[in-house]
Amino acid sequence: MSSIVLGVTGASGQPLAVRALKLLLENEKSIDLILSKGAYSVWSSENNIKIPIDTEKQKSFWSDFLEVNTQRLICHKWNETSATIASGSYKTDGMVIVPCTMGKIGRIANGYGQDLIERAADVHLKEQRKLVISPRESPFSLIHLRNMCQLSEAGAQIIPCIPSWYSNPNTLNEMIDFMVVRLFDTFGYELKEINRWNGKK
Ligand SMILES: Cc1cc2nc3c(=O)[nH]c(=O)nc-3n(C[C@H](O)[C@H](O)[C@H](O)COP(=O)(O)O)c2cc1C
């Protein structure tokens, strides 16, 4: 079975990545996970949590933190550019980067793949596989917008996590779930039932 690559970068909004990881694991998807160097810093700043960099320790961290079976999870180091997912010969269903920094967007849009997230994204574009990028910045500069335009032209889907009010969320978690589930629509995954628009006026 092919895996899905989940890239997590150092933007605000780590709960979106946490929820995506948990829902994927609960739905028994195989996942190749990469946290960028920046993501570890944001976890320290925003959550006061030090995520282990060692890949096996990180796997057991996620198992405890998410209270879910992590048998199908492979954690990669941000600079491990010889990893499976750095090659187009390793099959995947596609890749999602959530949340995605403007730095990552700039480097991927311009073919400047330095770390493993950037290289894996580059591979997904060259292999014409699905690449979903969920940007997190406000406001966007003209440079950010141009880079996203370039990525869209190259085949990536740009899906910012923007809440929907028509889904009538009662809690922040319901709002997060709606946005996270929508990121995986293009893969045909239904990670959780959400209140999709049903045409009622
Ligand atoms: C608490 C915190 C929040 C941040 N939020 C964002 C953000 O929303 N968007 C962004 O582009 N950069 C944000 N940054 C800056 C990035 O983390 C920084 O540019 C980092 O070098 C990105 O590395 P990466 O792209 O490899 O993850 C944030 C930094 C910190 C410490």
The ligand as an SDF file (V2000), in Angstrom:
LIG
                    3D

 31 33  0  0  0  0  0  0  0  0999 V2000
    5.9060   30.8980   17.0470 C   0  0  0  0  0  0  0  0  0  0  0  0
    6.2820   31.0680   15.6050 C   0  0  0  0  0  0  0  0  0  0  0  0
    5.2890   31.1590   14.6700 C   0  0  0  0  0  0  0  0  0  0  0  0
    5.6060   31.3160   13.3080 C   0  0  0  0  0  0  0  0  0  0  0  0
    4.5850   31.4150   12.3920 N   0  0  0  0  0  0  0  0  0  0  0  0
    4.8800   31.5130   11.0800 C   0  0  0  0  0  0  0  0  0  0  0  0
    3.8140   31.5180   10.1230 C   0  0  0  0  0  0  0  0  0  0  0  0
    2.6320   31.4430   10.4420 O   0  0  0  0  0  0  0  0  0  0  0  0
    4.1540   31.5850    8.8060 N   0  0  0  0  0  0  0  0  0  0  0  0
    5.4660   31.6410    8.3750 C   0  0  0  0  0  0  0  0  0  0  0  0
    5.6950   31.6850    7.1770 O   0  0  0  0  0  0  0  0  0  0  0  0
    6.4860   31.6450    9.2930 N   0  0  0  0  0  0  0  0  0  0  0  0
    6.2300   31.5730   10.6270 C   0  0  0  0  0  0  0  0  0  0  0  0
    7.2490   31.5500   11.5390 N   0  0  0  0  0  0  0  0  0  0  0  0
    8.6430   31.6910   11.0620 C   0  0  0  0  0  0  0  0  0  0  0  0
    9.2270   30.3490   10.6440 C   0  0  0  0  0  0  0  0  0  0  0  0
    9.1610   29.3970   11.6990 O   0  0  0  0  0  0  0  0  0  0  0  0
   10.6860   30.5390   10.2290 C   0  0  0  0  0  0  0  0  0  0  0  0
   10.7200   31.3180    9.0380 O   0  0  0  0  0  0  0  0  0  0  0  0
   11.3970   29.2060   10.0260 C   0  0  0  0  0  0  0  0  0  0  0  0
   12.7280   29.4580    9.5970 O   0  0  0  0  0  0  0  0  0  0  0  0
   10.6810   28.3710    9.0020 C   0  0  0  0  0  0  0  0  0  0  0  0
   11.3970   27.1790    8.7660 O   0  0  0  0  0  0  0  0  0  0  0  0
   10.7160   26.0480    7.8650 P   0  0  0  0  0  0  0  0  0  0  0  0
   10.1180   26.7210    6.6820 O   0  0  0  0  0  0  0  0  0  0  0  0
   11.8640   25.1590    7.4900 O   0  0  0  0  0  0  0  0  0  0  0  0
    9.7340   25.3440    8.7230 O   0  0  0  0  0  0  0  0  0  0  0  0
    6.9620   31.3900   12.8960 C   0  0  0  0  0  0  0  0  0  0  0  0
    7.9690   31.2930   13.8650 C   0  0  0  0  0  0  0  0  0  0  0  0
    7.6360   31.1390   15.2020 C   0  0  0  0  0  0  0  0  0  0  0  0
    8.7260   31.0070   16.2140 C   0  0  0  0  0  0  0  0  0  0  0  0
  1  2  1  0
  2  3  1  0
  2 30  2  0
  3  4  2  0
  4  5  1  0
  4 28  1  0
  5  6  2  0
  6  7  1  0
  6 13  1  0
  7  8  2  0
  7  9  1  0
  9 10  1  0
 10 11  2  0
 10 12  1  0
 12 13  2  0
 13 14  1  0
 14 15  1  0
 14 28  1  0
 15 16  1  0
 16 17  1  0
 16 18  1  0
 18 19  1  0
 18 20  1  0
 20 21  1  0
 20 22  1  0
 22 23  1  0
 23 24  1  0
 24 25  2  0
 24 26  1  0
 24 27  1  0
 28 29  2  0
 29 30  1  0
 30 31  1  0
M  END
$$$$
